[in-house]
Amino acid sequence: MIERLYRKPLIGLVGLAVGFLTQPLGHTAYKLLELGFGEGVSPSDSVYRAAIVTGIVGFLIVWNGLKRTELQATWMGMLGGWLIWIGWFEYSFKFFSVLYRVPGFPVEPQLADGYVAAPQANMLQATVTIMFAMLLLYGIFNLQTKCNFMRFFHRNLRFSPGMPTPDNQRSFARITAMEVLFVTWFCYQFWLYVIYFGTRGAGAMAVQGLYVAWTVWSLYLIWKCTQQIRAAAALRYGIGAGIVLWGSAEMPAHFGAYREYWLHPIEYPIFNLTCLALFAGGVLLIARRPQPAAKSASDIT
């Protein structure tokens, strides 16, 4: 029975579930750090030191995964990248917003109760050109990439930096960690800028239209996940697809459709513990899968 979980389409859906759950659990971990070490209202608060340690742990996990097999390196890279994002990305945006006393940005100043972007969100949005520069240099301009997303641009823009070097060994831990960081970074940027259309009238309709398009893309990625036949490749594809799918799940909460339970771990322990159990179970299921010797053409990252 358990062997069926390692076959198409179930293994791809397991990878998707793991990738998807990194997002609510990331928010939960962020909140738990605040609950344990303070809300970070001052640059000297201990929560920022805890965040630095969290990021360092993430780097150590990735480092440890560099010499592991493909499957081990993949799940270790995912966990490491996830902790790096929480500790060194999210908390750095908050730290500098507090240090420089960045105000909230009124997206809809004409409305008394209009949307106001949080200070740390403003800091994140300020990194958009950095993100795209790194994406170009390390992604699209990278002749070693085997990422389908990057190769999609190579094909459709009639641009290719050249073929990958034959027998070039790929660092799966680093690749997976970078995927977690870049996809999460991109999705944050996309939705934070989309909300600038507004939450009322024509602006809200534009947001809804983009939401529908995003959800259609998410459904396509879910289908692609079901086509994966190897555990390592399924997890790598599931990470990107799951993070994208999270946008479809989270945005309705921003418009009041339901409460963001992941931001209230003490108030909703059953929900958050269930997410944690499913995430841990998915990671363990994939991690315990013996890696086949032969590589598959479905390896997309």
C-alpha positions as CSV (number, residue, x, y, z in Angstrom):
1,M,0.0,0.0,0.0
2,I,2.8,2.4,1.0
3,E,4.5,1.8,-2.4
4,R,1.6,3.4,-4.2
5,L,2.4,6.7,-2.6
6,Y,5.7,6.7,-4.4
7,R,4.1,6.3,-7.8
8,K,2.5,8.8,-10.2
9,P,0.3,10.8,-9.5
10,L,0.5,10.5,-5.7
11,I,4.2,11.2,-5.2
12,G,3.8,14.5,-7.1
13,L,0.8,15.5,-4.9
14,V,2.8,14.7,-1.8
15,G,5.6,17.0,-3.0
16,L,2.9,19.7,-3.8
17,A,1.4,19.4,-0.3
18,V,4.9,19.8,1.3
19,G,5.7,22.8,-0.8
20,F,2.2,24.3,-0.1
21,L,2.6,23.8,3.7
22,T,5.9,25.7,3.9
23,Q,3.9,28.9,3.6
24,P,1.3,28.8,6.4
25,L,3.9,27.1,8.6
26,G,6.4,29.9,7.7
27,H,3.9,32.4,9.0
28,T,3.3,30.4,12.1
29,A,7.1,30.1,12.8
30,Y,7.4,33.9,12.3
31,K,4.6,34.4,14.9
32,L,6.1,31.9,17.3
33,L,9.4,33.7,17.3
34,E,7.5,36.9,18.2
35,L,5.7,35.2,21.0
36,G,8.9,33.7,22.3
37,F,11.3,36.6,22.0
38,G,9.2,39.7,21.6
39,E,7.5,41.6,18.7
40,G,10.5,43.4,17.6
41,V,9.3,47.0,18.3
42,S,12.9,48.0,19.0
43,P,16.0,47.1,16.9
44,S,17.6,45.7,20.1
45,D,14.8,43.2,20.8
46,S,16.0,39.6,21.2
47,V,13.7,38.3,18.4
48,Y,16.2,39.6,15.8
49,R,19.0,37.6,17.4
50,A,16.8,34.6,17.4
51,A,16.0,35.3,13.7
52,I,19.8,35.4,12.9
53,V,20.2,32.0,14.6
54,T,17.3,30.6,12.6
55,G,18.9,31.7,9.4
56,I,22.3,30.3,10.4
57,V,20.6,26.9,11.2
58,G,19.1,27.1,7.7
59,F,22.5,27.6,6.1
60,L,24.0,24.8,8.1
61,I,21.3,22.4,6.9
62,V,22.0,23.4,3.2
63,W,25.7,23.1,3.8
64,N,25.2,19.6,5.3
65,G,23.1,18.7,2.2
66,L,25.7,19.7,-0.3
67,K,27.4,16.3,-0.2
68,R,24.3,14.2,0.1
69,T,22.4,12.1,-2.4
70,E,19.9,13.9,-4.7
71,L,16.9,13.0,-2.6
72,Q,18.5,13.9,0.8
73,A,20.0,17.1,-0.7
74,T,16.6,18.1,-2.0
75,W,14.6,17.9,1.2
76,M,17.5,19.4,3.2
77,G,17.8,22.3,0.8
78,M,14.1,22.9,1.2
79,L,14.2,23.0,5.0
80,G,17.3,25.1,4.9
81,G,16.0,27.6,2.4
82,W,12.7,27.8,4.4
83,L,14.6,28.7,7.6
84,I,16.8,31.2,5.8
85,W,13.7,33.0,4.4
86,I,12.1,33.2,7.8
87,G,15.2,34.3,9.7
88,W,17.2,36.4,7.2
89,F,14.6,37.7,4.8
90,E,11.4,38.2,6.6
91,Y,12.9,39.4,9.9
92,S,15.5,41.6,8.1
93,F,12.7,43.4,6.4
94,K,11.0,44.0,9.7
95,F,14.3,44.9,11.4
96,F,15.2,47.7,9.0
97,S,11.7,49.0,8.9
98,V,11.9,49.4,12.7
99,L,15.5,50.7,12.6
100,Y,14.7,53.4,10.0
101,R,11.1,54.0,11.3
102,V,9.6,53.3,7.9
103,P,5.9,54.3,7.9
104,G,3.1,52.3,6.5
105,F,2.2,53.3,2.9
106,P,-1.4,54.4,2.3
107,V,-2.3,52.6,-1.0
108,E,-5.8,54.2,-0.9
109,P,-5.3,57.6,0.8
110,Q,-8.7,58.8,-0.6
111,L,-10.5,56.2,1.6
112,A,-10.7,56.5,5.4
113,D,-10.3,52.8,5.9
114,G,-8.2,52.2,2.8
115,Y,-5.5,49.6,2.6
116,V,-2.2,50.6,4.2
117,A,0.9,48.5,3.3
118,A,2.9,47.4,6.4
119,P,6.4,49.0,6.9
120,Q,8.1,45.6,6.5
121,A,6.1,45.0,3.3
122,N,7.5,48.3,1.9
123,M,11.0,47.2,2.7
124,L,10.4,43.9,0.9
125,Q,9.0,45.7,-2.2
126,A,12.1,47.9,-2.3
127,T,14.1,44.8,-3.2
128,V,12.2,44.1,-6.4
129,T,15.0,45.2,-8.7
130,I,17.5,43.2,-6.7
131,M,15.4,40.1,-7.1
132,F,15.0,40.5,-10.8
133,A,18.8,41.3,-11.3
134,M,19.7,38.1,-9.4
135,L,17.0,36.1,-11.3
136,L,18.5,37.2,-14.6
137,L,22.2,36.6,-13.6
138,Y,21.7,33.3,-11.8
139,G,18.7,32.0,-13.6
140,I,18.0,33.1,-17.2
141,F,21.7,33.9,-18.0
142,N,22.8,30.6,-16.5
143,L,23.8,28.1,-19.1
144,Q,23.9,25.3,-16.5
145,T,20.2,25.6,-15.6
146,K,17.9,22.7,-16.2
147,C,14.9,24.5,-14.6
148,N,11.9,24.3,-16.9
149,F,10.8,27.8,-15.9
150,M,14.1,29.3,-17.1
151,R,14.2,27.1,-20.2
152,F,10.7,28.3,-21.0
153,F,12.0,31.8,-21.3
154,H,15.0,30.6,-23.3
155,R,12.7,28.9,-25.8
156,N,10.0,31.5,-26.2
157,L,12.3,34.6,-26.2
158,R,14.6,32.8,-28.7
159,F,17.4,33.3,-26.3
160,S,19.8,30.7,-25.0
161,P,23.1,31.1,-23.2
162,G,24.2,27.8,-24.5
163,M,23.8,24.1,-23.6
164,P,24.7,22.9,-20.1
165,T,28.1,21.4,-19.6
166,P,27.9,17.6,-20.0
167,D,28.2,15.6,-16.8
168,N,28.2,18.8,-14.7
169,Q,27.2,17.8,-11.2
170,R,24.3,19.7,-9.8
171,S,24.2,20.9,-6.2
172,F,20.7,19.9,-5.3
173,A,20.7,21.3,-1.8
174,R,21.7,24.8,-3.0
175,I,19.4,24.6,-6.0
176,T,16.4,23.7,-3.9
177,A,17.2,26.3,-1.2
178,M,17.4,29.0,-4.0
179,E,14.1,27.8,-5.4
180,V,12.4,28.3,-2.0
181,L,13.9,31.7,-1.7
182,F,13.2,33.0,-5.2
183,V,9.7,31.6,-5.6
184,T,8.6,32.9,-2.2
185,W,10.3,36.3,-2.9
186,F,8.6,36.5,-6.3
187,C,5.1,35.6,-5.0
188,Y,5.4,38.2,-2.2
189,Q,6.5,40.9,-4.7
190,F,3.7,40.0,-7.1
191,W,0.8,40.2,-4.6
192,L,2.1,43.2,-2.7
193,Y,2.3,45.2,-6.0
194,V,-1.0,43.8,-7.3
195,I,-2.8,45.1,-4.2
196,Y,-1.8,48.6,-5.2
197,F,-4.6,48.4,-7.7
198,G,-6.8,48.9,-4.7
199,T,-9.5,47.1,-2.7
200,R,-12.5,48.9,-4.0
201,G,-14.2,49.4,-7.4
202,A,-12.2,49.0,-10.6
203,G,-9.1,48.3,-8.6
204,A,-10.7,45.4,-6.8
205,M,-11.9,44.0,-10.2
206,A,-8.4,44.1,-11.6
207,V,-7.1,42.2,-8.5
208,Q,-9.8,39.6,-8.9
209,G,-9.0,39.2,-12.6
210,L,-5.3,38.6,-11.8
211,Y,-6.3,36.3,-9.0
212,V,-8.3,34.1,-11.5
213,A,-5.4,34.0,-13.9
214,W,-3.0,33.1,-11.0
215,T,-5.4,30.3,-9.9
216,V,-5.6,28.9,-13.5
217,W,-1.8,28.9,-13.5
218,S,-1.9,27.1,-10.1
219,L,-4.2,24.4,-11.5
220,Y,-1.8,23.8,-14.4
221,L,1.1,23.4,-12.0
222,I,-1.0,20.9,-9.9
223,W,-1.5,18.9,-13.1
224,K,2.3,19.0,-13.8
225,C,2.9,17.8,-10.3
226,T,0.8,14.7,-11.0
227,Q,3.1,13.8,-13.9
228,Q,6.2,13.5,-11.7
229,I,7.5,10.0,-11.1
230,R,10.6,10.5,-8.9
231,A,10.5,11.6,-5.3
232,A,13.3,14.2,-5.6
233,A,11.9,15.7,-8.7
234,A,8.4,15.6,-7.3
235,L,9.5,17.6,-4.3
236,R,11.4,20.2,-6.2
237,Y,8.5,20.7,-8.6
238,G,6.0,20.6,-5.7
239,I,7.9,23.4,-3.8
240,G,7.5,25.9,-6.6
241,A,3.9,24.8,-7.4
242,G,2.9,24.7,-3.8
243,I,4.2,28.2,-3.1
244,V,2.3,29.5,-6.2
245,L,-0.8,27.7,-5.1
246,W,-0.6,29.3,-1.7
247,G,-1.3,32.7,-3.3
248,S,-4.7,31.4,-4.4
249,A,-5.4,30.1,-0.9
250,E,-4.1,33.2,1.0
251,M,-5.5,36.1,-1.0
252,P,-9.2,35.6,-0.1
253,A,-8.1,35.9,3.6
254,H,-6.7,39.4,2.8
255,F,-10.1,40.4,1.6
256,G,-11.9,39.0,4.7
257,A,-13.2,35.7,3.3
258,Y,-11.8,33.9,6.3
259,R,-9.4,34.4,9.1
260,E,-5.6,33.8,8.7
261,Y,-5.4,30.9,11.2
262,W,-1.7,30.5,10.6
263,L,-1.1,33.9,12.1
264,H,-2.7,32.9,15.4
265,P,-1.0,29.6,16.5
266,I,-2.0,29.9,20.1
267,E,-5.6,30.6,19.3
268,Y,-5.9,27.9,16.7
269,P,-3.5,25.1,17.9
270,I,-5.4,22.3,16.2
271,F,-5.2,23.9,12.8
272,N,-1.5,24.7,13.1
273,L,-0.5,21.4,14.6
274,T,-2.4,19.5,11.9
275,C,-0.5,21.5,9.2
276,L,2.8,20.7,11.0
277,A,1.9,17.0,11.2
278,L,1.0,16.8,7.5
279,F,4.2,18.7,6.6
280,A,6.5,16.5,8.8
281,G,4.7,13.4,7.5
282,G,5.2,14.4,3.9
283,V,8.9,15.2,4.4
284,L,9.5,11.9,6.1
285,L,7.6,10.0,3.4
286,I,9.8,11.6,0.7
287,A,13.0,11.4,2.7
288,R,12.6,7.6,3.3
289,R,12.1,6.8,-0.4
290,P,15.2,4.9,-1.7
291,Q,16.5,6.9,-4.7
292,P,16.6,5.0,-8.0
293,A,19.9,4.9,-9.8
294,A,18.5,6.0,-13.1
295,K,17.4,9.6,-13.8
296,S,14.1,10.5,-15.3
297,A,13.3,13.1,-18.0
298,S,10.6,14.4,-15.6
299,D,13.4,16.0,-13.5
300,I,12.4,19.7,-14.1
301,T,14.7,21.6,-11.8
